[in-house]
C-alpha cells in the first residue's frame, strides 16, 4: 500500500479524500438527522391528521397519498378486509396514467374483491395482496417480471393493455390494536427523486411505510369503532320507538315521523340567507344531536299506561264501555215494550170500553210508545256520537248527557241511575277523549322523557339532547309544559322540534280519537298558534316559504290529505 494511500472500509483512499470525507461527515450526519427529524415530524403530523379526519373516503385517500409521498411511488392501491375474508378495492391511483378510482374520485372500481381463500378452501398465497392479508408479512418486490413465487399475470395483462410497465412493488398489511389484518396497502414503482427512474423500495422507505400503516390502521379502526357505536346507539333509540309502537300503534309512527319533519326544517333554516336565522349554521355534530333528540323526544311514553295512550273514546278503559250503555238502552226498550203490551192487554180486557174506544186508546198507546222508543234510540245515538269525542262539546250537549243519566233502570233488583258518575264525567269531556287526570298522565310523559334522558352519560356532542327533546311541548309565551319556558329560554333546535311535533300530530292519520287533518287545516291551526305566540313566528315562516309541509306530505300523508295551502 502506498504511503499516500489509506485503507478505509476496504477501499484505498488518498489522504486528501479521507480529509474531505471526514470534513463532510458532520454535514452528512446533520443532513441525515434533519431528514430523520422531518420524517418523524411528517409521521406525527399525518397521525394527527388521520385521527381528525371523519370522512372514511377522505381518510383512506389520505393514507394512500401519504404512503405514495413517503415512497415517491407512481401508483398505489388500498384494500380493505371484508367480513367474508376478501380484500375489497377501495382506492387505486397511478400518477403517470392519470388514473384515480375509488375514494373521493366518485368513480367505482370495477374489480371483484380478491379472495384470500380459493373455492377449495386453500390459502390464496399466489397473489401478493392476498398473501399479505393472510400472513401479515410485508412483501417487497424489486421487479415483478423476474420475481418468483407470485402470480403477476394480471399485472402483465394490465401493462400490455395500457402500455405501462409495473416493476417494483411494496405491499404492507394494516393491523388493528388486536393484531387483526383490516386491510392491505400496496405501492407501485418507486421513483428516484432526481432521475425519475423506477427503482426498488429501499429498506428505510419500507420501515416508514410500515410505520404509517400502523398509524393508518389505528385511525381506520377508531373510525369504525365510533361508527359502530353510533350505529348501536341509533339502533337502541329506534328500538325504544319500536317498543312504543308495539305498546301503542297510535304513537309509534309519531316517534319515527317527527325526526323527518325536524330535519327538513333544520336543513331549511341552514339554507336561509335572510332574516333572523341568516347566520345560523348547524355543524354536522349539531345536526346529528338534533336527529337523536327527535328520535328520543317521546321516549317517556314507554312508562305511560296503555289504557290512556290508546283511549280512542271517552268511555274506553280496557274496553269501550259504550257497549254496556247500549245494552242498558236495550233493557229500557224491552221494558217499554213490556209496559206497552201490558197496557194494551188491560185495554182489551176493559169491558167498560166500546170497541171503537179500545181502538182509539190502543192507537194513542202505540203512538206514545213509538215516541218513547224514538227518544231512546236518539239518546243512544247521541251517546255513541258523544263517546267519539271532538274538538269542542257545547253546554247543551253536556246537559243532555245529565238528562240521560237520570233515566232509571233495575240491573240487580235495585233502581239505579242509568249512567254512573264516572260515565257522566267521561262523556262530558269538552275536548278529545281524555279526562283532565288522564291528560296529566299523558303530559307527564315529557317529564319522564326529560328524567330518562338526563340519566344518560352523553358524550360532549350529545349533551343538549335532553333540552332539545324536552322542550317540544313548551310554548313561546310561557304557557307550555312542563317548565313553562319562554322563547328566550328555548334553543332554536327545541323550537324547531315543537313545530315538527305539532304538525305531525295534526296530520297523523293513526290517532285513535281523530282523523288526520288536511294540509290546509293543519297549516291554518299552526297559523293560529303562531299568532298566539305558541310557536316561533320566524321558523313557521320558513316552514311555509320552503314548503316543508308539502315535502313531508308527499312521503307520509294520504293523497286526500294533500290540498292547496294558502297562507
Protein Blocks (a to p, Z undefined) as FASTA:
>chain_A
ZZkbcceehiacdfklmmmmmmmmmmmmmmmmmmmmmmmmmmmmmmmmmmmpmblklmmm
mmmmmmmmmnopabdcdddddfkopacdfbdcdfklopaeehjnopacfbdcddfbdfko
pacfkbmklmmmmnopacddfblklpghiacklmmmmmmmnopacfbdcddddddfkopa
fbdcddehiadfklopacdddfklmmmmmmmmmmmmmmmmmmmmmmmmmmmmmmmmmmmm
mmmmmmpmklmmmmmmmmmmmmmmmmmmmmpcgdjklmgccdfklmmmmmmmmmmmmmmm
mmpcfklmmmmbfklckbcfklmmmmmmmmmmmmmmmmmmmmmmmmmmmmkbcfklmmmm
mmmmmmmmmmmmmmmmmmmmmmmmmmnopfbdcfklmmmmmmmmmpccdfkopacdfbdf
klmmmmmomghjbdfklmmmmmmmmmmmmmmmmmpccdfklmmmmmmmmmmmccfkopac
fkopafklpcfklmmmmmmmmmmmmmpckbfkbccddfklmmmmmmmmmmnopacfklmm
mmmmnommmmmmmmmmcfklmccddZZ
